[in-house]
Amino acid sequence: MRTVRLPFVLAAAFMAFLLLPAAPALADRIDGNWCFTDGRHMSIAGPAIVTPGGARMIGDYDRHSFHYVAPAGEADAGAQIDMIQFDEYTIQVVTTSPDGLARTETWKRCDLTT
C-alpha cells in the first residue's frame, strides 16, 4: 500500500507547490532618481549619489539601502543619512543630526511625483 500512496502524495505535493501564489519580489534596487514632495531630489547609482543639495559623492551602498554623511554646505551638514527601500517606488530616509535628533521622510521615485 505504501508504494501506491507515495506517488500520489508526491504528485499532490508537486501540484500544491505549483498552485501556491508566488511570493512578491523585492524591489530591484535603490538606484535611481528619488523625489520628495517639497521639490528636493537625489540620484543614486551604485555607491555614487547626487545629494539633495547637489553634492556628488560616494556613500555606503547596498542593493536596497544607502548611507552617507551630509557634506558641508548642505542644509543637513554633518547629519547621518540612512535610506532603506520599501518597494520599487518608495524609500524611507532617516536624517539624524549630530546632536542625535532624527526625522523620517518617505521619498518616491521621481517619475511618480512629477
N, CA, C and O atoms as a MOPAC input file, in Angstrom:
PM7 MOZYME 1SCF
protein

 N      0.82100 1    -1.19300 1     0.00000 1
 C      0.00000 1     0.00000 1     0.00000 1
 C      0.86700 1     1.26000 1     0.00000 1
 O      0.46700 1     2.27500 1    -0.57000 1
 N      2.02600 1     1.21600 1     0.61700 1
 C      2.91100 1     2.37900 1     0.63100 1
 C      3.36300 1     2.75500 1    -0.77000 1
 O      3.47000 1     3.94300 1    -1.07600 1
 N      3.62700 1     1.80100 1    -1.61300 1
 C      4.09100 1     2.11400 1    -2.96200 1
 C      3.00700 1     2.78300 1    -3.77900 1
 O      3.31600 1     3.54700 1    -4.69300 1
 N      1.74800 1     2.52000 1    -3.47900 1
 C      0.65000 1     3.16200 1    -4.18200 1
 C      0.46500 1     4.59200 1    -3.67700 1
 O      0.18300 1     5.49800 1    -4.46100 1
 N      0.61900 1     4.78900 1    -2.39700 1
 C      0.39200 1     6.10300 1    -1.79600 1
 C      1.53200 1     7.07700 1    -2.08700 1
 O      1.27600 1     8.26200 1    -2.30400 1
 N      2.77000 1     6.61900 1    -2.09900 1
 C      3.90500 1     7.50500 1    -2.27000 1
 C      3.82800 1     8.31000 1    -3.56600 1
 O      3.99600 1     9.52800 1    -3.51700 1
 N      3.58200 1     7.68900 1    -4.72500 1
 C      3.47100 1     8.50300 1    -5.94500 1
 C      2.32100 1     9.50600 1    -5.86300 1
 O      2.44200 1    10.63100 1    -6.34700 1
 N      1.21100 1     9.10300 1    -5.25300 1
 C      0.07400 1    10.01200 1    -5.11400 1
 C      0.43400 1    11.20400 1    -4.23600 1
 O      0.11800 1    12.34500 1    -4.57300 1
 N      1.09300 1    10.94200 1    -3.11600 1
 C      1.49500 1    12.00500 1    -2.20600 1
 C      2.48300 1    12.94000 1    -2.89200 1
 O      2.35900 1    14.16000 1    -2.78400 1
 N      3.45700 1    12.38400 1    -3.59200 1
 C      4.43600 1    13.21700 1    -4.31100 1
 C      3.76500 1    14.06600 1    -5.38300 1
 O      4.08400 1    15.24600 1    -5.53000 1
 N      2.83900 1    13.47300 1    -6.13500 1
 C      2.12800 1    14.21900 1    -7.17200 1
 C      1.28200 1    15.32900 1    -6.55500 1
 O      1.24900 1    16.44500 1    -7.07300 1
 N      0.60000 1    15.03000 1    -5.45300 1
 C     -0.22400 1    16.04500 1    -4.78700 1
 C      0.64100 1    17.17900 1    -4.23900 1
 O      0.27300 1    18.34900 1    -4.34400 1
 N      1.79000 1    16.83200 1    -3.65400 1
 C      2.69200 1    17.86900 1    -3.13800 1
 C      3.21100 1    18.74200 1    -4.26600 1
 O      3.28700 1    19.96200 1    -4.12400 1
 N      3.56500 1    18.13300 1    -5.37400 1
 C      4.05800 1    18.90000 1    -6.52300 1
 C      2.97900 1    19.83900 1    -7.04600 1
 O      3.27200 1    20.99700 1    -7.34400 1
 N      1.75500 1    19.37500 1    -7.16400 1
 C      0.64800 1    20.22300 1    -7.64400 1
 C      0.38000 1    21.36600 1    -6.66700 1
 O      0.13500 1    22.49700 1    -7.08800 1
 N      0.42500 1    21.08000 1    -5.37500 1
 C      0.21700 1    22.13200 1    -4.38200 1
 C      1.30200 1    23.18900 1    -4.50600 1
 O      1.02200 1    24.38400 1    -4.40800 1
 N      2.54000 1    22.75600 1    -4.72100 1
 C      3.64700 1    23.69600 1    -4.90200 1
 C      3.40200 1    24.58900 1    -6.11400 1
 O      3.63800 1    25.79600 1    -6.04700 1
 N      2.93800 1    24.01900 1    -7.20600 1
 C      2.67900 1    24.79800 1    -8.41500 1
 C      1.53400 1    25.78700 1    -8.24300 1
 O      1.51800 1    26.84300 1    -8.87500 1
 N      0.58300 1    25.44500 1    -7.39200 1
 C     -0.58400 1    26.30000 1    -7.20800 1
 C     -0.40100 1    27.37700 1    -6.14500 1
 O     -1.23800 1    28.27300 1    -6.03000 1
 N      0.67800 1    27.30800 1    -5.36600 1
 C      0.91400 1    28.33300 1    -4.35400 1
 C      1.16500 1    29.67100 1    -5.03300 1
 O      1.85300 1    29.72900 1    -6.05200 1
 N      0.61800 1    30.74100 1    -4.48100 1
 C      0.90700 1    32.05100 1    -5.07400 1
 C      2.38300 1    32.38800 1    -4.89200 1
 O      2.98800 1    32.08900 1    -3.86300 1
 N      2.93100 1    33.00500 1    -5.89700 1
 C      4.33700 1    33.39400 1    -5.83000 1
 C      4.51200 1    34.49400 1    -4.79400 1
 O      3.66500 1    35.37800 1    -4.66700 1
 N      5.60600 1    34.43800 1    -4.06100 1
 C      5.92100 1    35.49300 1    -3.10200 1
 C      6.25800 1    36.76500 1    -3.86200 1
 O      6.88500 1    36.69600 1    -4.91900 1
 N      5.86100 1    37.91900 1    -3.35500 1
 C      6.18100 1    39.15300 1    -4.06300 1
 C      7.68700 1    39.35500 1    -4.13900 1
 O      8.41000 1    39.11500 1    -3.17100 1
 N      8.14300 1    39.79400 1    -5.28700 1
 C      9.57500 1    40.03400 1    -5.47500 1
 C      9.99200 1    41.30100 1    -4.75300 1
 O      9.23100 1    42.26600 1    -4.68700 1
 N     11.19000 1    41.29700 1    -4.21900 1
 C     11.71700 1    42.50600 1    -3.61100 1
 C     11.99700 1    43.52900 1    -4.69800 1
 O     12.23300 1    43.17800 1    -5.85400 1
 N     11.96700 1    44.77700 1    -4.31900 1
 C     12.28300 1    45.83200 1    -5.27300 1
 C     13.65700 1    45.56200 1    -5.86000 1
 O     14.55100 1    45.06700 1    -5.17300 1
 N     13.81600 1    45.88500 1    -7.10900 1
 C     15.04800 1    45.54700 1    -7.79800 1
 C     16.28000 1    46.15400 1    -7.15200 1
 O     17.21600 1    45.42800 1    -6.81600 1
 N     16.30300 1    47.47500 1    -6.96900 1
 C     17.41600 1    48.11900 1    -6.27900 1
 C     17.09900 1    49.58400 1    -6.00400 1
 O     16.18100 1    50.16200 1    -6.58500 1
 N     17.88000 1    50.16200 1    -5.10700 1
 C     17.66100 1    51.53900 1    -4.67000 1
 C     18.15100 1    52.55100 1    -5.70900 1
 O     17.80400 1    53.73000 1    -5.63500 1
 N     18.94400 1    52.10200 1    -6.66300 1
 C     19.46400 1    53.00300 1    -7.69300 1
 C     18.32900 1    53.73300 1    -8.40700 1
 O     17.27100 1    53.15600 1    -8.65700 1
 N     18.55400 1    54.99300 1    -8.72900 1
 C     17.57800 1    55.76500 1    -9.48700 1
 C     17.42300 1    57.16900 1    -8.94900 1
 O     18.20600 1    57.63200 1    -8.12000 1
 N     16.39300 1    57.83400 1    -9.44200 1
 C     16.09700 1    59.22000 1    -9.07100 1
 C     14.94200 1    59.22800 1    -8.07300 1
 O     13.87800 1    58.66100 1    -8.32100 1
 N     15.18200 1    59.89200 1    -6.93000 1
 C     14.20100 1    59.93100 1    -5.84900 1
 C     13.79300 1    61.37100 1    -5.57100 1
 O     14.63200 1    62.27200 1    -5.58900 1
 N     12.51500 1    61.58600 1    -5.31500 1
 C     11.97800 1    62.93400 1    -5.08500 1
 C     11.14700 1    62.96500 1    -3.81000 1
 O     10.54000 1    61.97300 1    -3.40600 1
 N     11.14300 1    64.16100 1    -3.18300 1
 C     10.30200 1    64.39900 1    -2.02200 1
 C      9.25800 1    65.43400 1    -2.40900 1
 O      9.45800 1    66.19000 1    -3.35900 1
 N      8.16500 1    65.47500 1    -1.69400 1
 C      7.04000 1    66.34000 1    -2.04900 1
 C      7.37500 1    67.82800 1    -2.04000 1
 O      6.67500 1    68.61500 1    -2.67800 1
 N      8.43500 1    68.23500 1    -1.32700 1
 C      8.79300 1    69.65400 1    -1.28000 1
 C      9.71000 1    70.08000 1    -2.43300 1
 O     10.16900 1    71.22200 1    -2.46900 1
 N      9.97500 1    69.17400 1    -3.36500 1
 C     10.79300 1    69.51300 1    -4.52900 1
 C     12.22800 1    69.02600 1    -4.47200 1
 O     12.92400 1    69.06600 1    -5.48600 1
 N     12.69200 1    68.56600 1    -3.31800 1
 C     14.05100 1    68.02200 1    -3.24500 1
 C     14.13800 1    66.73600 1    -4.04600 1
 O     13.15700 1    66.00400 1    -4.18200 1
 N     15.33600 1    66.46900 1    -4.57900 1
 C     15.55000 1    65.21800 1    -5.30400 1
 C     16.99700 1    64.78600 1    -5.14800 1
 O     17.87500 1    65.59600 1    -4.85200 1
 N     17.22800 1    63.51000 1    -5.35000 1
 C     18.58100 1    62.94700 1    -5.29600 1
 C     18.64100 1    61.79900 1    -6.28300 1
 O     17.61700 1    61.26600 1    -6.71100 1
 N     19.86300 1    61.43100 1    -6.63500 1
 C     20.07100 1    60.36700 1    -7.60200 1
 C     21.12900 1    59.41100 1    -7.07600 1
 O     22.19700 1    59.84000 1    -6.63900 1
 N     20.83500 1    58.11500 1    -7.11800 1
 C     21.75700 1    57.07800 1    -6.64300 1
 C     22.11000 1    56.17200 1    -7.80500 1
 O     21.23400 1    55.71300 1    -8.53800 1
 N     23.41000 1    55.91600 1    -7.97000 1
 C     23.91000 1    54.98200 1    -8.99000 1
 C     25.03300 1    54.17100 1    -8.35600 1
 O     26.19300 1    54.58400 1    -8.36100 1
 N     24.67400 1    53.00700 1    -7.80800 1
 C     25.65800 1    52.22800 1    -7.06500 1
 C     26.09000 1    53.04400 1    -5.85900 1
 O     25.23700 1    53.60100 1    -5.16900 1
 N     27.39800 1    53.13600 1    -5.57800 1
 C     27.85400 1    53.90000 1    -4.41200 1
 C     27.89400 1    55.41800 1    -4.64200 1
 O     28.19600 1    56.17100 1    -3.71700 1
 N     27.59400 1    55.87000 1    -5.85800 1
 C     27.62000 1    57.30900 1    -6.16700 1
 C     26.23900 1    57.91600 1    -5.91900 1
 O     25.20800 1    57.32200 1    -6.23400 1
 N     26.25500 1    59.12300 1    -5.34300 1
 C     24.99600 1    59.83500 1    -5.09000 1
 C     25.17300 1    61.30200 1    -5.45600 1
 O     26.24100 1    61.88600 1    -5.27100 1
 N     24.10700 1    61.87500 1    -5.97400 1
 C     23.98200 1    63.32600 1    -6.06800 1
 C     22.95400 1    63.66200 1    -5.00400 1
 O     21.78300 1    63.30000 1    -5.11900 1
 N     23.40100 1    64.35900 1    -3.96600 1
 C     22.56400 1    64.63500 1    -2.79800 1
 C     21.49700 1    65.67700 1    -3.11400 1
 O     21.55700 1    66.32700 1    -4.15800 1
 N     20.52700 1    65.84200 1    -2.22800 1
 C     19.51800 1    66.88100 1    -2.44100 1
 C     20.12500 1    68.27800 1    -2.57600 1
 O     19.52700 1    69.14300 1    -3.21500 1
 N     21.29600 1    68.51300 1    -1.99100 1
 C     21.96900 1    69.79800 1    -2.10800 1
 C     22.85300 1    69.91200 1    -3.35000 1
 O     23.46100 1    70.95700 1    -3.58200 1
 N     22.92800 1    68.84500 1    -4.14700 1
 C     23.68600 1    68.87400 1    -5.39400 1
 C     25.11100 1    68.35200 1    -5.29700 1
 O     25.82600 1    68.35300 1    -6.29900 1
 N     25.54700 1    67.90400 1    -4.12100 1
 C     26.90400 1    67.37500 1    -3.97200 1
 C     27.00200 1    65.99900 1    -4.61700 1
 O     26.09800 1    65.17200 1    -4.49500 1
 N     28.11200 1    65.77200 1    -5.30200 1
 C     28.40600 1    64.44700 1    -5.86600 1
 C     29.40200 1    63.77700 1    -4.94000 1
 O     30.47300 1    64.32000 1    -4.66700 1
 N     29.04800 1    62.59700 1    -4.45800 1
 C     29.91900 1    61.91700 1    -3.50600 1
 C     29.68600 1    60.41200 1    -3.54100 1
 O     28.81500 1    59.92000 1    -4.25800 1
 N     30.47600 1    59.69300 1    -2.75700 1
 C     30.36300 1    58.24400 1    -2.63000 1
 C     29.82100 1    57.93700 1    -1.23600 1
 O     30.25300 1    58.53000 1    -0.24800 1
 N     28.87600 1    57.00900 1    -1.16900 1
 C     28.30000 1    56.60000 1     0.10200 1
 C     28.41600 1    55.09900 1     0.29000 1
 O     29.05600 1    54.40700 1    -0.50100 1
 N     27.79300 1    54.61100 1     1.33800 1
 C     27.78000 1    53.19100 1     1.66100 1
 C     26.54300 1    52.58600 1     1.01300 1
 O     25.42100 1    52.79000 1     1.47700 1
 N     26.76500 1    51.83600 1    -0.07100 1
 C     25.67600 1    51.32300 1    -0.89800 1
 C     25.43200 1    49.84900 1    -0.65600 1
 O     26.36800 1    49.05800 1    -0.53200 1
 N     24.17200 1    49.49700 1    -0.59000 1
 C     23.72800 1    48.11300 1    -0.61700 1
 C     22.54900 1    48.09900 1    -1.58300 1
 O     21.92900 1    49.13700 1    -1.81400 1
 N     22.24200 1    46.98200 1    -2.12900 1
 C     21.20000 1    46.90000 1    -3.15600 1
 C     19.88600 1    47.58500 1    -2.74700 1
 O     19.20700 1    48.16500 1    -3.59300 1
 N     19.52800 1    47.52100 1    -1.46700 1
 C     18.26200 1    48.08700 1    -1.00600 1
 C     18.42100 1    49.13700 1     0.08900 1
 O     17.45000 1    49.48300 1     0.76200 1
 N     19.63600 1    49.64500 1     0.27200 1
 C     19.85200 1    50.69300 1     1.27000 1
 C     21.05300 1    51.54800 1     0.86900 1
 O     21.86700 1    51.16400 1     0.02900 1
 N     21.13400 1    52.71500 1     1.49700 1
 C     22.22400 1    53.65000 1     1.20800 1
 C     22.45500 1    54.49500 1     2.45200 1
 O     21.51300 1    54.82300 1     3.17400 1
 N     23.71600 1    54.84600 1     2.69800 1
 C     24.06900 1    55.65300 1     3.86000 1
 C     25.17700 1    56.62400 1     3.46500 1
 O     26.10300 1    56.26200 1     2.73900 1
 N     25.07200 1    57.86300 1     3.95100 1
 C     26.15100 1    58.83700 1     3.78200 1
 C     26.03700 1    59.90000 1     4.86000 1
 O     25.02800 1    59.99000 1     5.55900 1
 N     27.07900 1    60.69900 1     4.98400 1
 C     27.06600 1    61.84400 1     5.88200 1
 C     26.91300 1    63.08500 1     5.01200 1
 O     27.69600 1    63.29800 1     4.08600 1
 N     25.90800 1    63.90000 1     5.30800 1
 C     25.65300 1    65.09500 1     4.51200 1
 C     26.87300 1    66.02000 1     4.55800 1
 O     27.37300 1    66.33900 1     5.63700 1
 N     27.35100 1    66.44900 1     3.37900 1
 C     28.56900 1    67.25800 1     3.32800 1
 C     28.34800 1    68.70600 1     3.77200 1
 O     27.21600 1    69.18500 1     3.84700 1
 N     29.43900 1    69.37700 1     4.05800 1
 C     29.40200 1    70.80200 1     4.41400 1
 C     28.72800 1    71.57800 1     3.29100 1
 O     28.87000 1    71.24500 1     2.11400 1
 N     28.00600 1    72.59900 1     3.66600 1
 C     27.32600 1    73.43400 1     2.68200 1
 C     25.88800 1    73.01300 1     2.41700 1
 O     25.14800 1    73.74000 1     1.75400 1
 N     25.48400 1    71.86300 1     2.91700 1
 C     24.09600 1    71.42500 1     2.73900 1
 C     23.29700 1    71.73800 1     3.99600 1
 O     23.86600 1    71.92600 1     5.07200 1
 N     22.00400 1    71.79100 1     3.85900 1
 C     21.12900 1    72.13300 1     4.98900 1
 C     21.33600 1    71.19500 1     6.17500 1
 O     21.25000 1    71.63000 1     7.32300 1
 N     21.60500 1    69.92900 1     5.92100 1
 C     21.77800 1    68.94100 1     6.99300 1
 C     23.24600 1    68.56000 1     7.16500 1
 O     23.54400 1    67.41800 1     7.51500 1
 N     24.16000 1    69.48400 1     6.93000 1
 C     25.60400 1    69.18800 1     7.00400 1
 C     25.95900 1    68.45600 1     8.29300 1
 O     25.57000 1    68.87200 1     9.38400 1
 N     26.70100 1    67.36300 1     8.15500 1
 C     27.13100 1    66.57000 1     9.29700 1
 C     26.14200 1    65.51800 1     9.75000 1
 O     26.47400 1    64.67800 1    10.58600 1
 N     24.93500 1    65.54800 1     9.21500 1
 C     23.91300 1    64.56800 1     9.60600 1
 C     24.16500 1    63.22300 1     8.94300 1
 O     24.66700 1    63.14500 1     7.82200 1
 N     23.80300 1    62.16800 1     9.66300 1
 C     23.82800 1    60.81400 1     9.09900 1
 C     22.54400 1    60.63000 1     8.30000 1
 O     21.45100 1    60.85900 1     8.81800 1
 N     22.66900 1    60.22100 1     7.05200 1
 C     21.50800 1    59.98500 1     6.20500 1
 C     21.44100 1    58.48500 1     5.92800 1
 O     22.35900 1    57.91300 1     5.34000 1
 N     20.35700 1    57.86200 1     6.35400 1
 C     20.15700 1    56.42900 1     6.15100 1
 C     18.89200 1    56.21100 1     5.34000 1
 O     17.82900 1    56.73500 1     5.67100 1
 N     19.01800 1    55.43600 1     4.28000 1
 C     17.87500 1    55.14900 1     3.41600 1
 C     17.66600 1    53.64800 1     3.33500 1
 O     18.61800 1    52.86900 1     3.29000 1
 N     16.41600 1    53.26700 1     3.31800 1
 C     16.08300 1    51.86100 1     3.09100 1
 C     14.92200 1    51.81000 1     2.11000 1
 O     13.96900 1    52.58400 1     2.20500 1
 N     15.02200 1    50.90000 1     1.18600 1
 C     13.99400 1    50.77000 1     0.15700 1
 C     12.89300 1    49.83900 1     0.64200 1
 O     13.15400 1    48.71000 1     1.05800 1
 N     11.64000 1    50.33500 1     0.58200 1
 C     10.49100 1    49.53100 1     0.99100 1
 C      9.95000 1    48.70500 1    -0.16000 1
 O      9.62700 1    47.52700 1    -0.00100 1
 N      9.85500 1    49.33200 1    -1.31000 1
 C      9.38300 1    48.63800 1    -2.50100 1
 C      9.99900 1    49.33800 1    -3.70600 1
 O     10.85300 1    50.21100 1    -3.55100 1
 N      9.58000 1    48.96700 1    -4.87600 1
 C     10.18600 1    49.50200 1    -6.09200 1
 C     10.07200 1    51.02100 1    -6.18900 1
 O     10.89000 1    51.66500 1    -6.84500 1
 N      9.06700 1    51.59000 1    -5.54400 1
 C      8.77000 1    53.01300 1    -5.70800 1
 C      8.96500 1    53.86800 1    -4.46800 1
 O      8.76900 1    55.08100 1    -4.53600 1
 N      9.34300 1    53.28100 1    -3.33200 1
 C      9.35600 1    54.00900 1    -2.07100 1
 C     10.61400 1    53.72300 1    -1.25200 1
 O     11.03200 1    52.57400 1    -1.10900 1
 N     11.21300 1    54.80400 1    -0.71400 1
 C     12.29500 1    54.65200 1     0.25700 1
 C     11.96300 1    55.48100 1     1.48700 1
 O     11.24900 1    56.48000 1     1.41400 1
 N     12.49100 1    55.04700 1     2.60300 1
 C     12.39400 1    55.82000 1     3.84100 1
 C     13.77200 1    56.42600 1     4.07500 1
 O     14.78100 1    55.72100 1     4.04000 1
 N     13.81000 1    57.73300 1     4.31300 1
 C     15.05900 1    58.44300 1     4.56300 1
 C     15.03300 1    58.95100 1     5.99900 1
 O     14.14600 1    59.71200 1     6.38600 1
 N     16.02700 1    58.51600 1     6.78700 1
 C     16.14700 1    58.96400 1     8.17500 1
 C     17.37300 1    59.86000 1     8.24900 1
 O     18.48700 1    59.43800 1     7.93800 1
 N     17.15400 1    61.09900 1     8.66500 1
 C     18.22600 1    62.08100 1     8.82000 1
 C     18.44700 1    62.28800 1    10.31200 1
 O     17.55800 1    62.75400 1    11.02400 1
 N     19.65300 1    61.93300 1    10.77800 1
 C     19.98500 1    62.06600 1    12.19600 1
 C     21.05300 1    63.13700 1    12.34300 1
 O     22.18200 1    62.96900 1    11.88200 1
 N     20.69100 1    64.23600 1    12.98700 1
 C     21.60300 1    65.36000 1    13.15700 1
 C     22.74300 1    64.98200 1    14.10400 1
 O     22.62800 1    64.00100 1    14.83900 1
 N     23.84600 1    65.74700 1    14.09800 1
 C     24.95600 1    65.46000 1    15.00600 1
 C     24.54900 1    65.43800 1    16.48400 1
 O     25.19500 1    64.76600 1    17.28700 1
 N     23.49000 1    66.16100 1    16.85000 1
 C     23.04800 1    66.15000 1    18.25000 1
 C     22.04800 1    65.02400 1    18.54600 1
 O     21.48500 1    64.96900 1    19.63900 1
 N     21.82800 1    64.12900 1    17.58000 1
 C     21.00400 1    62.94200 1    17.80100 1
 C     19.53700 1    63.07000 1    17.46900 1
 O     18.79700 1    62.09700 1    17.61200 1
 N     19.08200 1    64.23800 1    17.02800 1
 C     17.68100 1    64.39300 1    16.63300 1
 C     17.48600 1    63.78700 1    15.24900 1
 O     18.30700 1    63.97900 1    14.35200 1
 N     16.38800 1    63.05400 1    15.08800 1
 C     16.14500 1    62.38200 1    13.81500 1
 C     14.78500 1    62.75800 1    13.24500 1
 O     13.82600 1    63.01700 1    13.97100 1
 N     14.74200 1    62.77800 1    11.93300 1
 C     13.45300 1    62.94500 1    11.24700 1
 C     13.38900 1    61.88300 1    10.14500 1
 O     14.40500 1    61.48700 1     9.57400 1
 N     12.19200 1    61.44800 1     9.87700 1
 C     11.97000 1    60.40300 1     8.88200 1
 C     11.07200 1    60.94800 1     7.78700 1
 O     10.06400 1    61.60000 1     8.05900 1
 N     11.44900 1    60.67300 1     6.54400 1
 C     10.66900 1    61.11200 1     5.38300 1
 C     10.48900 1    59.92100 1     4.44000 1
 O     11.34400 1    59.03900 1     4.35800 1
 N      9.37700 1    59.91800 1     3.74200 1
 C      9.12500 1    58.89900 1     2.72600 1
 C      9.26800 1    59.55100 1     1.35800 1
 O      8.53600 1    60.48000 1     1.01600 1
 N     10.21600 1    59.05300 1     0.58800 1
 C     10.50600 1    59.56100 1    -0.75000 1
 C      9.96500 1    58.58300 1    -1.79100 1
 O      9.83500 1    57.38900 1    -1.52100 1
 N      9.65200 1    59.09300 1    -2.97500 1
 C      9.14100 1    58.28000 1    -4.07400 1
 C     10.04200 1    58.44200 1    -5.29300 1
 O     10.77800 1    59.42200 1    -5.41100 1
 N      9.97500 1    57.48500 1    -6.18100 1
 C     10.68300 1    57.62100 1    -7.45600 1
 C     10.14500 1    58.87900 1    -8.14200 1
 O      8.94600 1    59.15400 1    -8.11400 1
 N     11.04600 1    59.62500 1    -8.74900 1
 C     10.66400 1    60.92000 1    -9.32400 1
 C      9.57400 1    60.80100 1   -10.38200 1
 O      8.73000 1    61.69100 1   -10.48700 1
 N      9.56600 1    59.74300 1   -11.15700 1
 C      8.52300 1    59.62200 1   -12.18700 1
 C      7.13300 1    59.46000 1   -11.58800 1
 O      6.14100 1    59.56300 1   -12.31000 1
 N      7.03700 1    59.20900 1   -10.28200 1
 C      5.74500 1    59.11200 1    -9.61600 1
 C      5.29800 1    60.42000 1    -8.99400 1
 O      4.11900 1    60.58800 1    -8.68100 1
 N      6.23900 1    61.36400 1    -8.81000 1
 C      5.89800 1    62.61000 1    -8.12700 1
 C      5.78100 1    63.78700 1    -9.07200 1
 O      5.32400 1    64.85600 1    -8.66900 1
 N      6.18000 1    63.61700 1   -10.31000 1
 C      6.10500 1    64.74000 1   -11.26400 1
 C      4.92700 1    64.61800 1   -12.17600 1
 O      4.71900 1    65.47600 1   -13.03300 1

